Amino acid sequence: GFKLGNPQNLTQQSRIKGCEIRRKNAQQKECNKKAFEFTRDQREKGESYAKIADSLNKYRFESPQGKKFYACSVRNLFKLYENKVFFKRGKNNDTNYKSSKA
């Protein structure tokens, strides 16, 4: 096999740019917009992510992949529209969120 790509091009800046592009693409999906509107209304009423996930599934909202909603996927959807970029867990197993407006 061939070795593809150049690790020197994989900078923190390029990772952030990739996350921002994925976030913008996800925000533009109609199914995410509808699910977020419902989620935002329910969160304002004090509902938990787990209860919102149950309701989304009950009312047959669609995820982008056509899968069920879970508490963590609802939380990620909510964070998506708060303009936060998610980075995978680091060496010390912490989750880092960074505002894309920074």
C-alpha positions in Angstrom: 0.0 0.0 0.0 0.8 3.6 -0.4 1.2 6.1 2.4 -1.3 8.9 1.7 -1.4 12.4 3.1 1.1 14.5 4.8 1.0 14.6 8.6 2.5 18.1 8.5 -0.7 19.3 7.0 -2.7 18.0 10.0 -2.3 21.1 12.2 -4.6 22.2 15.0 -5.8 25.0 12.7 -6.8 22.5 10.0 -8.5 20.3 12.6 -10.6 23.2 13.9 -11.5 24.2 10.3 -12.6 20.6 9.6 -14.8 20.7 12.8 -16.3 24.0 11.8 -17.2 22.7 8.3 -18.8 19.6 9.7 -20.7 21.7 12.2 -22.0 24.0 9.5 -23.0 21.1 7.3 -24.9 19.5 10.2 -26.6 22.8 11.0 -28.0 23.0 7.5 -29.7 19.6 7.5 -33.5 20.0 7.8 -33.9 17.1 10.1 -31.5 18.6 12.6 -33.2 22.0 12.4 -36.6 20.4 13.2 -35.2 18.3 16.0 -33.3 21.3 17.5 -36.4 23.5 17.5 -38.3 20.8 19.5 -35.3 20.2 21.8 -34.9 23.9 22.5 -38.5 24.2 23.5 -38.3 21.2 25.7 -35.1 22.4 27.4 -36.7 25.7 28.1 -39.5 23.7 29.9 -36.8 22.0 32.0 -36.9 18.6 30.3 -33.9 16.3 30.5 -32.0 15.2 27.4 -33.2 11.6 28.0 -36.8 12.6 28.1 -36.4 14.7 25.0 -34.8 11.8 23.2 -37.8 9.6 24.1 -40.2 12.3 22.8 -38.2 12.7 19.6 -38.4 9.0 19.0 -42.1 8.9 19.9 -42.9 11.6 17.5 -40.8 10.0 14.8 -38.2 12.8 14.3 -35.4 11.6 12.0 -31.7 11.8 12.8 -29.4 12.5 9.8 -28.6 8.7 9.7 -32.2 7.6 10.3 -31.3 6.2 13.8 -32.9 6.6 17.2 -32.2 9.6 19.4 -30.4 9.1 22.7 -29.7 11.5 25.5 -26.1 12.0 24.3 -27.2 12.6 20.7 -29.8 15.2 21.9 -27.1 16.9 24.0 -24.7 17.0 21.0 -27.5 18.4 18.8 -28.1 21.1 21.4 -24.4 21.9 21.5 -24.3 22.0 17.7 -26.6 25.0 17.6 -24.9 26.7 20.5 -22.0 27.1 18.1 -19.6 24.9 20.0 -17.1 22.7 18.2 -16.6 19.3 19.7 -13.1 17.8 19.9 -12.6 14.2 20.7 -11.3 13.1 24.1 -7.7 14.1 24.8 -4.9 12.1 26.4 -6.3 12.7 29.9 -9.8 11.6 28.7 -11.3 15.1 29.0 -13.8 16.5 26.6 -13.0 19.9 25.2 -15.5 22.3 23.7 -14.3 25.4 22.0 -16.5 28.2 20.8 -16.2 28.5 17.0 -16.6 32.3 17.5 -13.2 32.5 19.3 
